[in-house]
C-alpha cells in the first residue's frame, strides 16, 4: 500500500494538500488554546445568527460538494473502464501474432513454451487460431450475427487461462469437444437464438501464411475458392455442443465468440500444423500481470528473434501486443481527461461560491460595526478582531467541508 501511494502522483498531491490543511488547523488550534476567550466569542457568533450561518455554510458547501462529486465521478469512471478492460482480457496479458494476422508454424509456440526465460516471467501460453470479425447464421431460423470472433483453441493447453463452464456447472474439456463442434457463450446464444444441437454457418476470410510468397488456392472447405488476393469469403458449418457462461476467458469481445478445437480451426482454414496467435499470461494474475508486460514483451521479442529463422520468418514479421496494459493506460488517460473537464466545470461554481462568501462576510462586518466599535473601545486590538473572524471562518469551513464531502 505504501509503495502504491508513493508511486501514484495523485496520492502524493493529496498527501501534500492534507499536510497543508493539518498545519493550518494546527496553528488555529494553538491560537484557540492560547486565546480561549476569542475562540468562545467566535463560536458564539457562529451559532447566534442561525440563518446567516446556514447561508454561509451552504455557500461553502456547494463548492466542496461539486469538487468532491467531480473526483468521485472521475474515479468511478476510471474504475468502470479499467474493470471492463480486465474483464475483456481476463488472464491474457499479451497477444503474439504475425503481420496481417497470418499463420505460422506451431513449432513457434513449442519453442516459446520451452524457453527458460519465457517460463520465468509467464504462467501460461496457449496456441490459437483466431478469425476476427466473422459472421454466423443460425441455419434453423436464419438469424444472422456479425462481428463474431471464431477461436480455435487447445482446451487442455488453454486451462492456464481459465475454463469454460456450462449453466449446469459442467466444465468443457478438450476430449469432450469433437470435430466441427462448437462452444458458444450465453450472450451469443441468446442473440443468435441458438440452442445445443443447432447448426450454424460461419462466414470468414481465411488467413494467409505469414511467410507466403503466393496465395494458396486450397484453403477452406470444398466449394470455397480463395481469390488471388486471399480475401474471398469462405464458409463452414458447425454444431453447437455447449453453451457456456459469459465469465472469465469467455468474456472477450463482450462474449460474442465461437470456440472450436484447434484441430477443427486448422481444418477450417486448410492449414494443418499452423496457428496465427499465441496467448500469453504473465505472472501475477488478472491485475498484477499487466504490470509486468514491459519485461514480458522484451523477453518474448528476444526469443522470437531466435525462433523466427527456423520457420522461414524474420523477427519483424512477429508482433507482441501488450493489449491489457495498453487498454488500462488508455482507460486511465480517458478518465483523467474527463475528470479534468469535470474539475474545470466545478471550478466556476467554486469561484461563484467564493464571491458569495466574500459578500456575506462583508455584510456581516457591516452589521457588526457597532459590536466591533464597542470591542475596540474596551481595548480589543485589531489583530484580536482578525483572530476572532478567523476562528469563525474556520468553524464555517469545517462544517461546510464535512457536509460537502459527504454530499458530493
C-alpha positions as CSV (number, residue, x, y, z in Angstrom):
1,X,0.0,0.0,0.0
2,X,2.8,2.4,0.9
3,X,4.6,1.7,-2.4
4,X,1.3,2.3,-4.3
5,X,0.8,5.7,-2.6
6,X,4.4,6.8,-3.3
7,X,4.1,5.7,-7.0
8,X,0.8,7.4,-7.6
9,X,1.2,11.2,-8.3
10,X,-2.5,11.9,-7.2
11,X,-1.9,10.3,-3.8
12,X,1.3,12.4,-3.4
13,X,-0.7,15.6,-4.2
14,X,-3.5,14.6,-1.8
15,X,-0.9,13.9,1.0
16,X,0.7,17.3,0.3
17,X,-2.6,19.2,0.5
18,X,-3.6,17.2,3.6
19,X,-0.4,18.2,5.3
20,X,-1.1,21.9,4.5
21,X,-4.6,21.7,5.9
22,X,-3.4,19.9,9.0
23,X,-0.7,22.6,9.5
24,X,-3.2,25.4,9.2
25,X,-5.6,23.7,11.6
26,X,-2.7,23.1,14.0
27,X,-1.9,26.8,14.0
28,X,-5.6,27.7,14.6
29,X,-5.8,25.1,17.4
30,X,-2.7,26.6,19.1
31,X,-4.2,30.1,18.8
32,X,-7.5,28.9,20.2
33,X,-5.8,27.3,23.2
34,X,-3.7,30.4,23.8
35,X,-6.7,32.8,23.5
36,X,-9.8,30.8,24.5
37,X,-11.9,33.9,25.1
38,X,-11.6,35.0,21.5
39,X,-12.4,31.4,20.3
40,X,-15.5,31.2,22.5
41,X,-16.7,34.6,21.1
42,X,-16.3,33.2,17.6
43,X,-18.1,30.1,18.5
44,X,-21.0,32.1,20.0
45,X,-21.1,34.4,17.0
46,X,-21.1,31.5,14.5
47,X,-24.3,29.9,16.0
48,X,-26.0,33.1,17.3
49,X,-27.4,34.0,13.9
50,X,-28.6,30.7,12.6
51,X,-30.0,32.0,9.3
52,X,-26.7,33.7,8.4
53,X,-24.7,30.6,9.5
54,X,-26.9,28.4,7.3
55,X,-26.4,30.7,4.2
56,X,-22.6,30.8,4.8
57,X,-22.3,27.0,5.3
58,X,-24.5,26.3,2.2
59,X,-22.4,28.7,0.1
60,X,-19.2,27.0,1.1
61,X,-20.8,23.5,0.9
62,X,-21.8,23.8,-2.7
63,X,-18.3,24.3,-3.9
64,X,-17.0,21.5,-1.8
65,X,-19.8,19.1,-2.8
66,X,-19.2,19.8,-6.6
67,X,-15.5,19.3,-6.2
68,X,-16.0,16.1,-4.3
69,X,-18.5,14.9,-6.8
70,X,-16.2,15.6,-9.7
71,X,-13.5,13.5,-8.1
72,X,-15.9,10.7,-7.3
73,X,-17.2,10.7,-10.9
74,X,-13.7,10.6,-12.3
75,X,-12.6,7.7,-10.1
76,X,-15.8,5.8,-10.7
77,X,-15.5,6.2,-14.5
78,X,-11.8,5.1,-14.3
79,X,-12.9,2.0,-12.3
80,X,-15.7,1.1,-14.7
81,X,-13.5,1.5,-17.8
82,X,-10.4,-0.3,-16.3
83,X,-12.7,-3.0,-14.9
84,X,-14.1,-3.6,-18.4
85,X,-10.5,-4.0,-19.8
86,X,-9.7,-6.6,-17.1
87,X,-13.0,-8.4,-17.9
88,X,-12.3,-8.4,-21.6
89,X,-8.7,-9.6,-21.4
90,X,-9.0,-11.6,-18.2
91,X,-5.7,-13.6,-17.9
92,X,-4.4,-12.7,-21.4
93,X,-1.7,-10.0,-21.0
94,X,-0.1,-10.2,-24.5
95,X,-1.1,-11.5,-27.9
96,X,1.7,-12.8,-30.2
97,X,0.8,-12.7,-33.8
98,X,2.3,-12.3,-37.3
99,X,1.8,-9.5,-39.7
100,X,-1.7,-9.3,-41.3
101,X,-2.8,-12.0,-38.8
102,X,-1.1,-14.6,-41.0
103,X,-0.5,-18.1,-39.9
104,X,2.8,-19.5,-38.7
105,X,4.2,-22.9,-37.7
106,X,3.0,-24.5,-34.4
107,X,6.7,-25.0,-33.5
108,X,6.9,-21.3,-32.6
109,X,4.6,-21.9,-29.7
110,X,6.6,-25.0,-28.7
111,X,9.9,-23.1,-28.8
112,X,8.5,-20.3,-26.6
113,X,6.9,-22.7,-24.1
114,X,10.2,-24.5,-23.7
115,X,12.3,-21.3,-23.3
116,X,13.5,-20.9,-19.7
117,X,13.4,-17.1,-19.8
118,X,9.8,-17.1,-21.0
119,X,8.9,-19.6,-18.4
120,X,10.3,-17.4,-15.7
121,X,8.0,-14.4,-16.5
122,X,4.9,-16.2,-17.6
123,X,2.4,-18.7,-16.1
124,X,0.6,-19.7,-19.3
125,X,0.9,-19.8,-23.1
126,X,-1.8,-21.1,-25.5
127,X,-1.6,-21.6,-29.3
128,X,-4.7,-20.4,-31.0
129,X,-6.2,-19.6,-34.4
130,X,-8.5,-16.6,-34.3
131,X,-10.7,-15.5,-37.2
132,X,-11.7,-12.0,-36.3
133,X,-14.9,-10.4,-37.3
134,X,-16.7,-13.4,-38.8
135,X,-20.4,-13.6,-39.4
136,X,-22.6,-16.5,-38.3
137,X,-26.0,-17.7,-39.5
138,X,-28.4,-19.9,-37.5
139,X,-29.5,-22.5,-40.1
140,X,-32.7,-23.3,-38.2
141,X,-34.3,-19.8,-38.5
142,X,-31.9,-17.7,-40.5
143,X,-30.8,-15.4,-37.6
144,X,-27.5,-13.7,-38.6
145,X,-25.0,-12.1,-36.3
146,X,-21.9,-10.1,-37.4
147,X,-18.7,-9.2,-35.6
148,X,-18.2,-12.7,-34.1
149,X,-14.7,-14.0,-33.4
150,X,-14.0,-17.6,-34.1
151,X,-11.4,-19.1,-31.7
152,X,-9.6,-22.4,-32.3
153,X,-8.1,-23.5,-29.0
154,X,-6.4,-26.5,-27.5
155,X,-8.6,-26.6,-24.4
156,X,-6.0,-28.6,-22.4
157,X,-3.2,-26.1,-23.0
158,X,-5.7,-23.2,-22.6
159,X,-6.5,-24.2,-19.0
160,X,-4.0,-21.7,-17.7
161,X,-6.3,-19.0,-18.9
162,X,-9.4,-20.4,-17.2
163,X,-12.1,-22.9,-18.1
164,X,-15.5,-22.9,-19.8
165,X,-18.4,-23.8,-17.7
166,X,-22.0,-24.6,-18.8
167,X,-25.1,-23.4,-17.0
168,X,-25.3,-26.8,-15.3
169,X,-21.8,-26.2,-13.9
170,X,-20.1,-28.8,-16.2
171,X,-16.5,-28.0,-17.3
172,X,-15.8,-28.2,-21.0
173,X,-12.7,-30.3,-21.7
174,X,-10.7,-30.9,-24.8
175,X,-11.7,-34.5,-25.0
176,X,-15.4,-33.6,-24.9
177,X,-15.3,-31.3,-27.9
178,X,-15.4,-33.2,-31.2
179,X,-14.6,-32.2,-34.8
180,X,-16.6,-29.3,-36.1
181,X,-18.4,-29.0,-32.7
182,X,-18.6,-25.5,-31.2
183,X,-18.8,-23.8,-27.9
184,X,-20.8,-20.5,-27.8
185,X,-21.4,-18.1,-24.9
186,X,-24.8,-17.3,-23.4
187,X,-24.8,-13.8,-24.9
188,X,-24.3,-15.1,-28.4
189,X,-26.7,-18.0,-28.0
190,X,-29.4,-15.5,-26.9
191,X,-28.8,-13.0,-29.7
192,X,-28.5,-15.7,-32.4
193,X,-31.3,-17.8,-31.0
194,X,-29.0,-20.9,-30.7
195,X,-29.5,-24.0,-28.7
196,X,-27.5,-27.1,-28.1
197,X,-27.6,-29.3,-31.2
198,X,-28.3,-26.4,-33.6
199,X,-26.2,-25.9,-36.7
200,X,-24.6,-22.6,-37.6
201,X,-22.8,-21.5,-40.6
202,X,-19.7,-19.3,-40.2
203,X,-18.6,-16.9,-42.9
204,X,-14.9,-16.0,-42.7
205,X,-11.8,-14.9,-44.6
206,X,-9.0,-17.5,-44.1
207,X,-5.6,-16.0,-43.0
208,X,-2.6,-16.4,-45.3
209,X,0.7,-17.9,-44.2
210,X,2.8,-15.1,-42.8
211,X,5.8,-16.3,-44.8
212,X,3.9,-17.0,-48.0
213,X,5.2,-15.7,-51.3
214,X,2.0,-16.7,-53.1
215,X,-1.6,-17.2,-52.1
216,X,-2.7,-20.8,-51.7
217,X,-5.9,-21.8,-53.6
218,X,-7.0,-24.8,-51.4
219,X,-7.9,-23.0,-48.2
220,X,-11.2,-23.8,-46.6
221,X,-13.8,-26.5,-47.2
222,X,-14.7,-27.8,-50.6
223,X,-16.9,-25.4,-52.6
224,X,-15.0,-22.3,-51.4
225,X,-12.4,-20.8,-53.8
226,X,-9.9,-18.4,-52.5
227,X,-9.4,-15.3,-54.6
228,X,-6.0,-14.2,-55.9
229,X,-6.0,-11.6,-53.1
230,X,-6.8,-14.1,-50.4
231,X,-9.9,-12.2,-49.4
232,X,-12.6,-14.4,-50.7
233,X,-15.3,-15.2,-48.2
234,X,-15.4,-18.8,-47.1
235,X,-18.0,-20.7,-45.0
236,X,-18.2,-23.8,-42.8
237,X,-20.9,-25.4,-40.8
238,X,-20.6,-26.1,-37.0
239,X,-22.8,-27.9,-34.5
240,X,-23.4,-26.2,-31.1
241,X,-22.1,-28.7,-28.5
242,X,-22.1,-26.4,-25.4
243,X,-23.5,-23.1,-24.3
244,X,-21.2,-21.6,-21.6
245,X,-21.4,-18.8,-19.0
246,X,-20.0,-15.5,-20.1
247,X,-17.3,-15.2,-17.5
248,X,-13.6,-15.5,-17.3
249,X,-12.0,-16.1,-20.7
250,X,-15.4,-16.3,-22.4
251,X,-15.9,-12.5,-21.8
252,X,-13.6,-11.5,-24.6
253,X,-15.3,-9.4,-27.3
254,X,-18.3,-8.9,-24.9
255,X,-18.9,-12.7,-25.2
256,X,-19.6,-12.7,-28.9
257,X,-17.3,-15.6,-29.6
258,X,-17.5,-19.1,-31.1
259,X,-14.9,-21.7,-29.9
260,X,-13.8,-24.8,-31.6
261,X,-10.9,-27.2,-31.1
262,X,-7.6,-26.2,-32.6
263,X,-7.7,-29.2,-35.0
264,X,-11.1,-28.1,-36.3
265,X,-9.8,-24.5,-36.8
266,X,-6.8,-25.8,-38.7
267,X,-9.2,-27.8,-41.0
268,X,-11.4,-24.8,-41.5
269,X,-8.6,-22.6,-42.8
270,X,-6.8,-25.5,-44.6
271,X,-3.6,-25.1,-42.6
272,X,-2.7,-28.2,-40.6
273,X,0.0,-27.6,-38.0
274,X,-0.4,-23.8,-38.1
275,X,-1.6,-21.2,-35.7
276,X,-2.0,-17.4,-36.1
277,X,-1.7,-16.2,-32.5
278,X,-0.3,-17.2,-29.1
279,X,-1.9,-16.0,-25.9
280,X,0.4,-15.1,-23.0
281,X,-0.4,-14.8,-19.3
282,X,2.2,-13.1,-17.2
283,X,2.9,-14.0,-13.6
284,X,0.7,-12.1,-11.2
285,X,-2.9,-12.8,-12.2
286,X,-5.5,-10.6,-13.8
287,X,-4.5,-7.2,-12.4
288,X,-0.8,-7.6,-11.5
289,X,0.1,-9.5,-14.6
290,X,-0.3,-6.4,-16.8
291,X,2.3,-4.5,-14.8
292,X,4.9,-7.0,-16.0
293,X,4.1,-6.5,-19.7
294,X,7.2,-4.4,-20.4
295,X,9.6,-7.2,-19.3
296,X,7.5,-9.8,-20.9
297,X,7.4,-8.1,-24.3
298,X,11.2,-7.7,-24.2
299,X,11.8,-11.3,-23.3
300,X,9.3,-12.6,-25.9
301,X,10.7,-10.4,-28.7
302,X,14.2,-11.6,-27.9
303,X,13.1,-15.3,-28.0
304,X,11.1,-14.8,-31.2
305,X,14.2,-13.3,-32.9
306,X,16.0,-16.6,-32.3
307,X,13.0,-18.8,-33.3
308,X,11.8,-16.9,-36.4
309,X,14.6,-18.1,-38.8
310,X,13.8,-21.8,-38.1
311,X,10.3,-21.3,-39.5
312,X,11.3,-19.2,-42.5
313,X,10.4,-15.9,-41.0
314,X,12.1,-12.8,-39.5
315,X,11.6,-11.3,-36.1
316,X,10.0,-8.2,-37.7
317,X,7.1,-10.4,-39.0
318,X,6.1,-11.1,-35.4
319,X,4.4,-8.7,-33.1
320,X,3.9,-8.8,-29.3
321,X,0.9,-6.8,-28.3
322,X,0.5,-5.9,-24.6
323,X,-3.2,-5.3,-25.1
324,X,-4.2,-5.3,-21.5
325,X,-1.5,-2.9,-20.4
326,X,-2.4,-0.6,-23.3
327,X,-6.1,-0.8,-22.5
328,X,-5.6,0.0,-18.9
329,X,-3.4,3.0,-19.8
330,X,-5.9,4.3,-22.3
331,X,-8.7,3.9,-19.8
332,X,-6.8,5.8,-17.1
333,X,-5.9,8.6,-19.6
334,X,-9.5,8.9,-20.8
335,X,-10.9,9.0,-17.2
336,X,-8.2,11.6,-16.3
337,X,-9.3,13.8,-19.2
338,X,-13.0,13.5,-18.2
339,X,-12.0,14.2,-14.6
340,X,-10.2,17.4,-15.6
341,X,-13.2,18.6,-17.6
342,X,-15.4,18.0,-14.5
343,X,-12.9,19.7,-12.3
344,X,-12.8,22.7,-14.7
345,X,-16.6,22.9,-14.7
346,X,-16.8,22.7,-10.9
347,X,-14.2,25.5,-10.6
348,X,-16.7,28.0,-11.9
349,X,-19.0,27.1,-9.1
350,X,-16.2,27.3,-6.6
351,X,-15.4,30.8,-7.8
352,X,-19.0,31.8,-7.6
353,X,-19.2,30.4,-4.1
354,X,-16.1,32.2,-3.1
355,X,-17.5,35.6,-4.2
356,X,-20.7,34.7,-2.3
357,X,-18.8,34.1,0.9
358,X,-16.8,37.3,0.5
359,X,-20.0,39.3,0.1
360,X,-21.6,37.5,3.1
361,X,-18.6,38.2,5.3
362,X,-18.5,41.8,4.1
363,X,-22.2,42.1,5.0
364,X,-21.5,40.5,8.4
365,X,-18.8,43.0,9.1
366,X,-21.1,45.9,8.2
367,X,-23.8,44.5,10.5
368,X,-21.3,44.2,13.3
369,X,-19.9,47.7,13.1
370,X,-21.3,48.7,16.4
371,X,-20.1,45.4,18.0
372,X,-16.6,45.9,16.6
373,X,-16.6,49.6,17.7
374,X,-17.5,48.6,21.3
375,X,-14.8,45.9,21.2
376,X,-12.2,48.4,20.1
377,X,-13.5,50.9,22.7
378,X,-12.9,48.4,25.6
379,X,-9.3,47.9,24.4
380,X,-9.5,44.9,22.0
381,X,-6.8,45.1,19.4
382,X,-7.3,44.9,15.6
383,X,-5.3,41.7,15.5
384,X,-7.6,40.1,18.1
385,X,-10.6,41.0,16.0
386,X,-9.0,39.4,13.0
387,X,-8.3,36.3,15.0
388,X,-12.0,36.2,16.1
389,X,-13.1,36.4,12.5
390,X,-10.6,33.8,11.5
391,X,-11.9,31.4,14.2
392,X,-15.4,32.0,13.0
393,X,-14.4,31.4,9.3
394,X,-12.7,28.1,10.2
395,X,-15.8,26.9,12.1
396,X,-17.9,27.6,9.0
397,X,-15.4,26.0,6.7
398,X,-15.1,22.8,8.8
399,X,-18.9,22.3,8.9
400,X,-19.2,23.1,5.1
401,X,-16.3,20.9,4.1
402,X,-17.6,17.9,6.1
403,X,-21.2,18.2,4.7
404,X,-19.9,19.0,1.2
405,X,-17.6,16.0,1.1
406,X,-20.4,13.6,2.3
407,X,-23.0,15.0,-0.1
408,X,-20.5,15.1,-3.0
